Amino acid sequence: MTVPIFQSDLPKGFSFASAHCGLKRTRHDLGLFASETLASAAAVFTTNRVAAAPVLVSRQHVRKSRGRMRAVVVNSGNANCCTGSRGRAASLETAHAAARELDGVDASQILVCSTGVIGVPLRVEKILHTLPALAKSRRGEAGSFEQFARAIMTTDTRPKWSAARFRSGGKTVRIVGCAKGSGMIEPHMATMLAFIATDASISPSLLSRALRAAVNTTFNAITVDGDTSTNDTVAVLANGAAGARKISGNSPDFRKFLAALGKVCHELALAIVADGEGAQRVIEIEVRGAPTDEKADKIARTIANSPLVKTALAGGDPNWGRILAAAGRSGVAFDPERAGIRLANVEVCRRGLERPFSERILHSKLLADHVPIVVDLHSGKGRARVWTCDFTGEYVRINASYRS
């Protein structure tokens, strides 16, 4: 169940709007998120070599504007990827059109994002026709924020948002974010988008440092199906409208900001996993005792993306052998005769051998909404945590008919 967003959750100086421009049959498919003043900005994008046109344009705009942005325009229903020079021109036209509607700001101060089907030409004229009314309709209201969050959805079954706040020098600083993503998820900064607004005062360089730190342990630690999207983008705008003192590096305020930003990113990332296409439960995989943190992460991701592991978990089957087998094919060297596994806090494997357990009781525990798995290799101090979901027949149904 999605927790409501209240007016008091929204940072000052931001407005939101959404509309139906016709890329989808009926649902809203165009959103605008704007700061009323020039804001510090930071963004991370997909590392997929097949990057969508809006990713290429937005990367360029962040560099050109030196991290000073006014707004984000995002469409759903079409990824504008593998669309050649026409696709890039469409993203640039969108940025220029949005800039004209926002008091004539420079087009490089606009981020453009898209999500949806890959390889289909974007009907950009629909976006350009709708943008003037969209810009005029933006409001700094909770309802407008919720509609923006819904407009960016594709196969998502529900909108995803989160909020946090902290005190700085007697002022309240707020952070709010929303995300979309349900399938094609294993971000490496999937189709995953996340947009975050804060009224904190912080430089673009320090904001970028904070965002990358938050993303590494949240969005970059989830997977639904192991597929990294061509359109992944996480962007944050900070306009300083709270009136709090400017955040400096390694200060108490920066640590508070990191914690609040991390909370928002963590909640959004887990909401994406929980809404994985056809998912019934969130699976938390922790690998301990690996030679290094990097090798622990590699093992955790191999387990998290194993179709055999994920289908077993869909049925609540305590098939721990599949987990150890997945770890063994990860490419990381370890001694399986030292490995131990716990499923839903029940020890099922010690030193590579089965530990007796109640199939009936453990089956019941594996049907919970959140299932923890711990794999201890007893081969070092490296550790990592990754979140995924189970695989059901619904995932196949959704992706077998996505274009239709």
DRENDO-1510 file (C-alpha; in Angstrom, 1 decimal, always signed):
<recs>
REC; n; res; u; v; w
REC; 1; MET; +0.0; +0.0; +0.0 .
REC; 2; THR; +1.4; +3.4; -1.0 .
REC; 3; VAL; +1.6; +5.9; +2.0 .
REC; 4; PRO; +0.0; +9.2; +1.1 .
REC; 5; ILE; +2.2; +12.3; +0.4 .
REC; 6; PHE; +1.1; +15.3; +2.4 .
REC; 7; GLN; +1.5; +19.0; +1.6 .
REC; 8; SER; +3.9; +19.3; +4.5 .
REC; 9; ASP; +6.2; +16.7; +2.9 .
REC; 10; LEU; +6.9; +18.9; -0.2 .
REC; 11; PRO; +10.0; +21.1; -0.3 .
REC; 12; LYS; +9.4; +24.8; -1.0 .
REC; 13; GLY; +9.8; +26.3; -4.4 .
REC; 14; PHE; +8.9; +23.3; -6.6 .
REC; 15; SER; +5.9; +22.7; -8.7 .
REC; 16; PHE; +4.6; +19.6; -10.6 .
REC; 17; ALA; +2.2; +18.9; -13.4 .
REC; 18; SER; +1.0; +16.0; -15.6 .
REC; 19; ALA; -1.1; +15.5; -18.7 .
REC; 20; HIS; -2.3; +13.1; -21.4 .
REC; 21; CYS; -0.5; +14.0; -24.6 .
REC; 22; GLY; -1.5; +10.9; -26.6 .
REC; 23; LEU; +1.5; +8.6; -26.4 .
REC; 24; LYS; -0.7; +6.2; -24.3 .
REC; 25; ARG; -4.3; +5.5; -25.1 .
REC; 26; THR; -5.8; +7.1; -22.0 .
REC; 27; ARG; -3.5; +7.5; -19.0 .
REC; 28; HIS; -1.4; +10.6; -18.3 .
REC; 29; ASP; +1.9; +10.2; -20.1 .
REC; 30; LEU; +3.7; +13.5; -19.7 .
REC; 31; GLY; +5.1; +15.1; -16.6 .
REC; 32; LEU; +6.8; +18.3; -15.6 .
REC; 33; PHE; +8.8; +18.9; -12.4 .
REC; 34; ALA; +10.2; +22.4; -12.0 .
REC; 35; SER; +12.0; +24.6; -9.5 .
REC; 36; GLU; +10.8; +28.1; -9.4 .
REC; 37; THR; +14.4; +29.3; -9.3 .
REC; 38; LEU; +17.6; +28.0; -10.7 .
REC; 39; ALA; +18.6; +24.9; -8.7 .
REC; 40; SER; +21.7; +22.9; -8.1 .
REC; 41; ALA; +21.4; +19.6; -9.9 .
REC; 42; ALA; +23.0; +16.2; -10.0 .
REC; 43; ALA; +22.1; +13.1; -12.0 .
REC; 44; VAL; +23.3; +9.6; -12.7 .
REC; 45; PHE; +22.5; +7.7; -15.8 .
REC; 46; THR; +22.5; +4.2; -17.3 .
REC; 47; THR; +25.9; +2.6; -18.1 .
REC; 48; ASN; +24.2; +0.6; -20.9 .
REC; 49; ARG; +26.1; +1.2; -24.1 .
REC; 50; VAL; +22.8; +1.5; -25.8 .
REC; 51; ALA; +21.7; +4.7; -24.2 .
REC; 52; ALA; +18.4; +6.4; -25.1 .
REC; 53; ALA; +18.4; +9.9; -26.8 .
REC; 54; PRO; +17.1; +11.7; -23.7 .
REC; 55; VAL; +20.0; +10.2; -21.7 .
REC; 56; LEU; +22.5; +11.5; -24.2 .
REC; 57; VAL; +20.9; +14.9; -24.2 .
REC; 58; SER; +20.5; +15.2; -20.4 .
REC; 59; ARG; +24.1; +14.1; -19.8 .
REC; 60; GLN; +25.2; +16.9; -22.1 .
REC; 61; HIS; +22.9; +19.4; -20.4 .
REC; 62; VAL; +24.2; +18.7; -16.9 .
REC; 63; ARG; +27.7; +19.3; -18.1 .
REC; 64; LYS; +26.8; +22.4; -20.1 .
REC; 65; SER; +24.8; +24.0; -17.3 .
REC; 66; ARG; +27.5; +23.1; -14.8 .
REC; 67; GLY; +24.9; +21.5; -12.6 .
REC; 68; ARG; +22.3; +24.3; -12.6 .
REC; 69; MET; +18.9; +23.2; -13.7 .
REC; 70; ARG; +15.3; +24.4; -13.7 .
REC; 71; ALA; +13.2; +21.5; -14.6 .
REC; 72; VAL; +12.6; +17.9; -15.8 .
REC; 73; VAL; +10.3; +16.9; -18.6 .
REC; 74; VAL; +9.5; +13.2; -18.7 .
REC; 75; ASN; +7.2; +11.1; -21.0 .
REC; 76; SER; +6.1; +7.5; -20.6 .
REC; 77; GLY; +4.8; +5.2; -23.3 .
REC; 78; ASN; +7.9; +5.6; -25.5 .
REC; 79; ALA; +11.6; +5.2; -24.5 .
REC; 80; ASN; +12.9; +7.3; -27.5 .
REC; 81; CYS; +15.8; +4.8; -27.8 .
REC; 82; CYS; +17.3; +3.3; -30.9 .
REC; 83; THR; +15.6; +6.2; -32.8 .
REC; 84; GLY; +18.7; +7.7; -34.4 .
REC; 85; SER; +19.1; +11.4; -35.1 .
REC; 86; ARG; +15.4; +11.9; -35.1 .
REC; 87; GLY; +15.2; +10.7; -31.5 .
REC; 88; ARG; +18.0; +13.1; -30.4 .
REC; 89; ALA; +16.3; +16.0; -32.2 .
REC; 90; ALA; +13.0; +15.1; -30.4 .
REC; 91; SER; +14.7; +15.3; -27.0 .
REC; 92; LEU; +16.3; +18.6; -27.9 .
REC; 93; GLU; +13.0; +20.1; -29.2 .
REC; 94; THR; +11.3; +19.0; -26.0 .
REC; 95; ALA; +14.0; +20.8; -23.9 .
REC; 96; HIS; +13.8; +24.0; -26.0 .
REC; 97; ALA; +10.0; +24.0; -25.8 .
REC; 98; ALA; +10.0; +23.5; -22.0 .
REC; 99; ALA; +12.6; +26.3; -21.6 .
REC; 100; ARG; +10.4; +28.7; -23.5 .
REC; 101; GLU; +7.4; +27.9; -21.2 .
REC; 102; LEU; +9.5; +28.5; -18.1 .
REC; 103; ASP; +10.3; +32.2; -18.5 .
REC; 104; GLY; +12.7; +31.6; -21.4 .
REC; 105; VAL; +15.4; +29.8; -19.5 .
REC; 106; ASP; +18.2; +28.1; -21.4 .
REC; 107; ALA; +17.4; +24.7; -22.9 .
REC; 108; SER; +20.5; +23.3; -21.2 .
REC; 109; GLN; +18.8; +23.9; -17.9 .
REC; 110; ILE; +16.2; +21.3; -18.7 .
REC; 111; LEU; +16.5; +17.5; -18.2 .
REC; 112; VAL; +14.6; +15.3; -20.6 .
REC; 113; CYS; +13.6; +11.7; -19.7 .
REC; 114; SER; +11.6; +9.0; -21.5 .
REC; 115; THR; +10.4; +5.5; -20.6 .
REC; 116; GLY; +8.5; +2.9; -22.5 .
REC; 117; VAL; +9.0; +0.8; -25.7 .
REC; 118; ILE; +12.4; +0.8; -27.3 .
REC; 119; GLY; +12.9; +1.3; -31.0 .
REC; 120; VAL; +9.6; +3.1; -31.8 .
REC; 121; PRO; +9.9; +6.6; -33.2 .
REC; 122; LEU; +8.7; +9.2; -30.6 .
REC; 123; ARG; +5.7; +11.3; -31.7 .
REC; 124; VAL; +7.3; +14.4; -30.3 .
REC; 125; GLU; +4.6; +16.7; -31.9 .
REC; 126; LYS; +2.2; +15.3; -29.3 .
REC; 127; ILE; +4.6; +16.4; -26.5 .
REC; 128; LEU; +5.2; +19.8; -28.0 .
REC; 129; HIS; +1.5; +20.4; -28.5 .
REC; 130; THR; +0.8; +19.6; -24.8 .
REC; 131; LEU; +3.7; +21.4; -23.1 .
REC; 132; PRO; +2.3; +25.0; -23.0 .
REC; 133; ALA; -0.8; +23.9; -21.1 .
REC; 134; LEU; +1.2; +21.5; -19.0 .
REC; 135; ALA; +3.6; +24.3; -17.9 .
REC; 136; LYS; +0.7; +26.5; -17.0 .
REC; 137; SER; -1.0; +23.8; -14.9 .
REC; 138; ARG; +1.9; +23.1; -12.6 .
REC; 139; ARG; +1.3; +23.5; -8.9 .
REC; 140; GLY; +3.2; +23.1; -5.7 .
REC; 141; GLU; +0.6; +20.8; -4.3 .
REC; 142; ALA; +0.6; +17.2; -3.0 .
REC; 143; GLY; -2.0; +16.2; -5.6 .
REC; 144; SER; +0.0; +17.6; -8.4 .
REC; 145; PHE; +3.1; +15.6; -7.2 .
REC; 146; GLU; +1.1; +12.4; -7.0 .
REC; 147; GLN; -0.2; +12.9; -10.6 .
REC; 148; PHE; +3.3; +13.5; -11.8 .
REC; 149; ALA; +4.4; +10.2; -10.1 .
REC; 150; ARG; +1.6; +8.4; -11.9 .
REC; 151; ALA; +2.3; +9.9; -15.3 .
REC; 152; ILE; +5.8; +8.4; -15.4 .
REC; 153; MET; +4.5; +4.8; -14.8 .
REC; 154; THR; +4.6; +2.0; -17.5 .
REC; 155; THR; +4.0; -1.5; -16.2 .
REC; 156; ASP; +4.1; -0.3; -12.6 .
REC; 157; THR; +1.0; -1.3; -10.7 .
REC; 158; ARG; +1.3; +1.7; -8.3 .
REC; 159; PRO; +3.1; +5.0; -7.9 .
REC; 160; LYS; +6.2; +5.1; -5.8 .
REC; 161; TRP; +7.2; +8.1; -3.6 .
REC; 162; SER; +9.1; +8.9; -0.4 .
REC; 163; ALA; +9.8; +11.9; +1.8 .
REC; 164; ALA; +12.2; +12.9; +4.5 .
REC; 165; ARG; +13.2; +16.0; +6.4 .
REC; 166; PHE; +15.9; +17.3; +8.8 .
REC; 167; ARG; +16.6; +20.4; +10.8 .
REC; 168; SER; +19.4; +22.8; +10.0 .
REC; 169; GLY; +20.0; +26.0; +12.0 .
REC; 170; GLY; +16.4; +26.2; +13.1 .
REC; 171; LYS; +15.0; +25.6; +9.6 .
REC; 172; THR; +13.3; +22.4; +8.3 .
REC; 173; VAL; +14.8; +21.0; +5.1 .
REC; 174; ARG; +12.6; +18.7; +3.1 .
REC; 175; ILE; +13.3; +16.0; +0.5 .
REC; 176; VAL; +10.7; +14.3; -1.7 .
REC; 177; GLY; +11.2; +11.8; -4.5 .
REC; 178; CYS; +9.3; +9.6; -6.8 .
REC; 179; ALA; +10.3; +6.7; -9.0 .
REC; 180; LYS; +9.0; +4.3; -11.7 .
REC; 181; GLY; +10.2; +0.8; -12.4 .
REC; 182; SER; +8.8; -2.7; -12.4 .
REC; 183; GLY; +10.7; -4.7; -15.0 .
REC; 184; MET; +14.0; -4.4; -16.9 .
REC; 185; ILE; +15.6; -3.6; -13.6 .
REC; 186; GLU; +19.2; -3.9; -12.6 .
REC; 187; PRO; +20.4; -0.3; -12.6 .
REC; 188; HIS; +24.1; +0.5; -13.1 .
REC; 189; MET; +24.4; +4.2; -12.9 .
REC; 190; ALA; +16.5; +0.5; -15.6 .
REC; 191; THR; +13.5; +1.1; -17.3 .
REC; 192; MET; +14.0; +3.0; -14.1 .
REC; 193; LEU; +13.5; +6.7; -13.4 .
REC; 194; ALA; +13.7; +8.6; -10.1 .
REC; 195; PHE; +13.3; +12.3; -9.5 .
REC; 196; ILE; +14.1; +14.0; -6.2 .
REC; 197; ALA; +13.5; +17.5; -5.1 .
REC; 198; THR; +14.9; +19.3; -2.0 .
REC; 199; ASP; +14.9; +22.8; -0.7 .
REC; 200; ALA; +18.4; +22.3; +0.8 .
REC; 201; SER; +21.1; +24.8; -0.1 .
REC; 202; ILE; +24.1; +22.8; -1.5 .
REC; 203; SER; +26.6; +23.1; -4.4 .
REC; 204; PRO; +26.2; +21.0; -7.5 .
REC; 205; SER; +29.5; +19.2; -6.8 .
REC; 206; LEU; +28.5; +18.3; -3.2 .
REC; 207; LEU; +25.0; +17.3; -4.3 .
REC; 208; SER; +26.6; +15.0; -6.9 .
REC; 209; ARG; +28.8; +13.4; -4.3 .
REC; 210; ALA; +25.8; +12.8; -2.0 .
REC; 211; LEU; +23.6; +11.4; -4.8 .
REC; 212; ARG; +26.3; +8.9; -5.9 .
REC; 213; ALA; +26.8; +7.8; -2.4 .
REC; 214; ALA; +23.1; +7.2; -1.9 .
REC; 215; VAL; +22.6; +5.5; -5.3 .
REC; 216; ASN; +25.4; +3.0; -4.8 .
REC; 217; THR; +23.7; +1.3; -1.8 .
REC; 218; THR; +20.1; +1.7; -3.0 .
REC; 219; PHE; +19.2; +1.9; -6.7 .
REC; 220; ASN; +22.4; +0.1; -7.7 .
REC; 221; ALA; +21.7; -2.6; -5.2 .
REC; 222; ILE; +18.4; -3.9; -6.6 .
REC; 223; THR; +17.6; -6.2; -9.4 .
REC; 224; VAL; +14.3; -7.6; -10.7 .
REC; 225; ASP; +15.5; -9.5; -13.8 .
REC; 226; GLY; +19.2; -8.6; -14.4 .
REC; 227; ASP; +18.4; -6.4; -17.4 .
REC; 228; THR; +19.9; -2.9; -17.3 .
REC; 229; SER; +17.7; -0.4; -19.1 .
REC; 230; THR; +18.7; +2.0; -21.8 .
REC; 231; ASN; +17.0; +4.9; -20.0 .
REC; 232; ASP; +18.0; +4.7; -16.3 .
REC; 233; THR; +18.1; +8.2; -14.7 .
REC; 234; VAL; +18.2; +9.4; -11.2 .
REC; 235; ALA; +18.1; +13.2; -10.9 .
REC; 236; VAL; +17.9; +15.5; -7.9 .
REC; 237; LEU; +17.3; +19.3; -7.8 .
REC; 238; ALA; +18.2; +21.4; -4.7 .
REC; 239; ASN; +16.9; +25.1; -4.8 .
REC; 240; GLY; +17.8; +26.3; -1.3 .
REC; 241; ALA; +14.2; +27.6; -0.7 .
REC; 242; ALA; +14.1; +26.3; +2.9 .
REC; 243; GLY; +16.3; +29.3; +3.9 .
REC; 244; ALA; +18.7; +27.1; +5.8 .
REC; 245; ARG; +22.4; +27.7; +5.8 .
REC; 246; LYS; +24.4; +26.3; +2.9 .
REC; 247; ILE; +25.6; +22.7; +3.4 .
REC; 248; SER; +29.3; +22.2; +3.4 .
REC; 249; GLY; +31.2; +18.9; +3.0 .
REC; 250; ASN; +31.8; +16.7; +6.0 .
REC; 251; SER; +29.7; +19.0; +8.2 .
REC; 252; PRO; +26.9; +17.7; +10.6 .
REC; 253; ASP; +24.4; +19.2; +8.1 .
REC; 254; PHE; +25.9; +17.2; +5.2 .
REC; 255; ARG; +25.7; +14.0; +7.3 .
REC; 256; LYS; +22.0; +14.8; +8.0 .
REC; 257; PHE; +21.4; +15.4; +4.3 .
REC; 258; LEU; +23.1; +12.2; +3.3 .
REC; 259; ALA; +20.9; +10.3; +5.8 .
REC; 260; ALA; +17.7; +11.9; +4.6 .
REC; 261; LEU; +18.6; +11.4; +0.9 .
REC; 262; GLY; +19.7; +7.8; +1.6 .
REC; 263; LYS; +16.3; +7.2; +3.2 .
REC; 264; VAL; +14.3; +8.5; +0.3 .
REC; 265; CYS; +16.5; +6.5; -2.3 .
REC; 266; HIS; +16.3; +3.3; -0.2 .
REC; 267; GLU; +12.5; +3.4; +0.1 .
REC; 268; LEU; +12.1; +4.2; -3.6 .
REC; 269; ALA; +14.5; +1.4; -4.5 .
REC; 270; LEU; +12.7; -1.2; -2.4 .
REC; 271; ALA; +9.3; +0.0; -3.7 .
REC; 272; ILE; +10.6; -0.8; -7.2 .
REC; 273; VAL; +11.6; -4.3; -6.2 .
REC; 274; ALA; +8.3; -4.9; -4.4 .
REC; 275; ASP; +6.4; -3.9; -7.5 .
REC; 276; GLY; +8.6; -6.1; -9.8 .
REC; 277; GLU; +6.5; -7.4; -12.6 .
REC; 278; GLY; +4.4; -10.2; -11.1 .
REC; 279; ALA; +6.4; -10.1; -7.9 .
REC; 280; GLN; +4.9; -11.5; -4.7 .
REC; 281; ARG; +7.7; -10.7; -2.2 .
REC; 282; VAL; +11.0; -8.8; -1.7 .
REC; 283; ILE; +14.1; -11.0; -1.3 .
REC; 284; GLU; +17.0; -9.5; +0.6 .
REC; 285; ILE; +20.3; -11.4; -0.2 .
REC; 286; GLU; +23.3; -10.8; +2.1 .
REC; 287; VAL; +26.6; -12.4; +1.3 .
REC; 288; ARG; +29.2; -12.4; +4.2 .
REC; 289; GLY; +32.7; -13.8; +4.5 .
REC; 290; ALA; +33.7; -13.2; +0.9 .
REC; 291; PRO; +37.3; -12.3; +0.0 .
REC; 292; THR; +36.3; -8.7; -0.8 .
REC; 293; ASP; +33.1; -6.5; -0.8 .
REC; 294; GLU; +33.2; -6.5; -4.6 .
REC; 295; LYS; +33.3; -10.3; -4.8 .
REC; 296; ALA; +30.5; -10.5; -2.2 .
REC; 297; ASP; +28.4; -8.2; -4.5 .
REC; 298; LYS; +29.1; -10.4; -7.5 .
REC; 299; ILE; +27.9; -13.5; -5.7 .
REC; 300; ALA; +24.8; -11.7; -4.3 .
REC; 301; ARG; +23.8; -10.5; -7.8 .
REC; 302; THR; +24.3; -13.9; -9.3 .
REC; 303; ILE; +22.0; -15.4; -6.7 .
REC; 304; ALA; +19.5; -12.5; -7.1 .
REC; 305; ASN; +19.3; -13.0; -10.8 .
REC; 306; SER; +19.1; -16.8; -10.9 .
REC; 307; PRO; +15.8; -17.8; -12.5 .
REC; 308; LEU; +15.9; -21.1; -10.6 .
REC; 309; VAL; +16.4; -19.4; -7.2 .
REC; 310; LYS; +13.7; -16.8; -8.0 .
REC; 311; THR; +11.1; -19.4; -9.1 .
REC; 312; ALA; +11.8; -21.5; -6.1 .
REC; 313; LEU; +11.1; -18.5; -3.9 .
REC; 314; ALA; +7.9; -17.8; -5.8 .
REC; 315; GLY; +6.6; -21.1; -4.5 .
REC; 316; GLY; +8.1; -20.9; -1.1 .
REC; 317; ASP; +10.4; -23.8; -1.8 .
REC; 318; PRO; +13.4; -23.9; +0.6 .
REC; 319; ASN; +15.7; -25.2; -2.2 .
REC; 320; TRP; +19.0; -24.0; -0.8 .
REC; 321; GLY; +21.0; -26.1; -3.2 .
REC; 322; ARG; +20.0; -23.7; -6.0 .
REC; 323; ILE; +21.4; -20.8; -4.0 .
REC; 324; LEU; +24.8; -22.5; -3.4 .
REC; 325; ALA; +24.9; -23.5; -7.1 .
REC; 326; ALA; +24.3; -19.9; -8.2 .
REC; 327; ALA; +27.1; -18.7; -5.9 .
REC; 328; GLY; +29.4; -21.4; -7.4 .
REC; 329; ARG; +28.9; -20.1; -10.9 .
REC; 330; SER; +29.5; -16.5; -10.0 .
REC; 331; GLY; +33.1; -16.6; -11.0 .
REC; 332; VAL; +34.3; -16.0; -7.4 .
REC; 333; ALA; +36.6; -18.6; -5.9 .
REC; 334; PHE; +35.5; -20.0; -2.5 .
REC; 335; ASP; +35.4; -23.3; -0.7 .
REC; 336; PRO; +31.8; -24.7; -0.8 .
REC; 337; GLU; +32.7; -26.9; +2.2 .
REC; 338; ARG; +32.9; -23.8; +4.4 .
REC; 339; ALA; +29.7; -22.2; +3.2 .
REC; 340; GLY; +26.6; -21.7; +5.3 .
REC; 341; ILE; +23.1; -20.5; +4.3 .
REC; 342; ARG; +20.1; -19.1; +6.3 .
REC; 343; LEU; +16.7; -18.8; +4.7 .
REC; 344; ALA; +14.2; -16.5; +6.5 .
REC; 345; ASN; +16.5; -16.8; +9.6 .
REC; 346; VAL; +16.5; -20.6; +9.5 .
REC; 347; GLU; +19.8; -22.3; +9.1 .
REC; 348; VAL; +19.5; -24.8; +6.2 .
REC; 349; CYS; +23.2; -25.3; +5.3 .
REC; 350; ARG; +26.4; -25.6; +7.3 .
REC; 351; ARG; +29.8; -26.3; +5.9 .
REC; 352; GLY; +28.2; -27.1; +2.5 .
REC; 353; LEU; +25.8; -29.7; +3.9 .
REC; 354; GLU; +22.2; -29.7; +4.8 .
REC; 355; ARG; +21.1; -28.8; +8.3 .
REC; 356; PRO; +17.9; -30.5; +9.3 .
REC; 357; PHE; +14.9; -28.1; +9.2 .
REC; 358; SER; +11.1; -28.3; +9.1 .
REC; 359; GLU; +10.0; -28.0; +5.4 .
REC; 360; ARG; +6.5; -27.1; +6.5 .
REC; 361; ILE; +7.6; -24.3; +8.9 .
REC; 362; LEU; +10.2; -22.9; +6.5 .
REC; 363; HIS; +7.8; -23.0; +3.5 .
REC; 364; SER; +5.4; -20.8; +5.5 .
REC; 365; LYS; +8.2; -18.3; +6.4 .
REC; 366; LEU; +9.2; -18.1; +2.7 .
REC; 367; LEU; +5.7; -16.9; +1.8 .
REC; 368; ALA; +6.2; -13.6; +3.8 .
REC; 369; ASP; +6.3; -10.2; +2.0 .
REC; 370; HIS; +10.0; -9.9; +2.9 .
REC; 371; VAL; +12.4; -12.8; +2.9 .
REC; 372; PRO; +16.0; -12.5; +4.1 .
REC; 373; ILE; +18.7; -14.8; +2.8 .
REC; 374; VAL; +22.2; -14.9; +4.3 .
REC; 375; VAL; +25.1; -16.7; +2.6 .
REC; 376; ASP; +28.3; -16.9; +4.7 .
REC; 377; LEU; +31.3; -18.2; +2.8 .
REC; 378; HIS; +33.7; -18.0; +5.8 .
REC; 379; SER; +36.5; -16.9; +3.4 .
REC; 380; GLY; +37.1; -13.3; +4.3 .
REC; 381; LYS; +35.6; -10.0; +5.5 .
REC; 382; GLY; +33.8; -9.0; +2.3 .
REC; 383; ARG; +30.1; -8.5; +2.5 .
REC; 384; ALA; +27.3; -7.1; +0.3 .
REC; 385; ARG; +23.5; -6.8; +0.3 .
REC; 386; VAL; +21.3; -6.9; -2.8 .
REC; 387; TRP; +17.5; -6.8; -3.0 .
REC; 388; THR; +15.4; -8.7; -5.6 .
REC; 389; CYS; +12.0; -10.3; -6.0 .
REC; 390; ASP; +10.6; -13.7; -6.9 .
REC; 391; PHE; +9.7; -14.7; -10.5 .
REC; 392; THR; +6.1; -15.7; -11.2 .
REC; 393; GLY; +4.2; -16.7; -14.3 .
REC; 394; GLU; +2.9; -13.1; -14.4 .
REC; 395; TYR; +6.3; -11.8; -15.2 .
REC; 396; VAL; +6.4; -13.9; -18.4 .
REC; 397; ARG; +2.8; -12.9; -19.3 .
REC; 398; ILE; +3.6; -9.1; -18.9 .
REC; 399; ASN; +6.8; -9.3; -20.9 .
REC; 400; ALA; +5.5; -11.7; -23.6 .
REC; 401; SER; +2.9; -9.1; -24.6 .
REC; 402; TYR; +4.5; -5.8; -23.6 .
REC; 403; ARG; +4.4; -4.2; -27.1 .
REC; 404; SER; +0.8; -5.3; -27.6 .
</recs>
